[in-house]
Amino acid sequence: MLKSRLNRDKNIETIVHDLFKSRARSRIYIFLLRKNGAKTEDIIKGTKLHPSTVRETLSKMYDQNQILRKKVRNDSIGKNPYKYFPMPPIQLLKKHAKEIEDKLNKIASLGSKNKFRGFKTVKIKIQEGADQI
C-alpha cells in the first residue's frame, strides 16, 4: 500500500516537473495542492528545500502566475506573511498548451515560406469534465 502511494507520488512529481522544468517549482506546487495553501515557513518544512530557494521560487512562480498569494493578518509585531495557493491545474495546463501551440506553429510556419503555403495552425484543445479524455 505504502509502496504504491510512493510510486504514484513519484509519477505525479515527474509529470509536474515536466511542466515546470524545475524540481523546486514542482515540489512547491504539489505541496500547495496537497495542503490547499500554505505559508512560506510551512512550505520550507514540507518540501525540505533551502529557505532561500523556497522564497526565490515562490517569488518567481507568483510573477509568472503559477501560484496566488494572500496576506495573512498577523497579530504579533512584524510583517504580515503571505499564504500561497496553487493555480488550478487546468489553468496551468491551458497556459502550457498555448506555449506548445506557439512553438509548433513557429515550426510549421517555416514551411510556408517555401512550397507549403497556407499551413493550418496547431490548436491544442483541453476539455474539462469527467467524461472527457
Residue pairs with C-beta under 8 A, 6 or more apart in sequence:
12 30
13 26
13 27
13 30
16 26
16 29
16 30
17 23
17 26
19 26
19 92
19 93
19 96
20 26
20 29
20 66
22 57
24 47
24 49
24 53
24 54
24 57
25 57
25 60
25 61
25 66
27 47
27 49
28 43
28 47
28 49
28 54
28 57
28 58
28 61
28 67
29 61
29 66
29 67
29 86
31 38
31 43
31 46
31 47
32 38
32 43
32 67
32 84
32 85
32 86
33 86
33 89
35 42
35 46
36 85
37 83
37 84
37 85
37 86
38 46
38 83
38 84
39 72
39 81
39 82
39 83
39 84
40 54
40 55
40 58
40 81
40 82
40 84
41 81
43 49
43 54
43 58
43 84
44 51
44 54
47 54
49 57
58 67
58 69
58 84
61 67
62 68
62 69
62 84
65 87
65 95
66 87
66 92
67 84
67 85
67 86
67 87
68 84
68 85
68 86
68 87
69 82
69 83
69 84
69 85
70 82
70 83
70 85
71 80
71 81
71 82
71 83
72 80
72 81
72 82
72 83
73 80
74 80
74 81
90 126
90 128
93 126
94 126
97 124
97 126
98 124
100 124
101 121
101 122
101 123
101 124
104 122
105 121
105 122
108 119
108 120
108 121
108 122
109 119
111 119
112 118
112 119
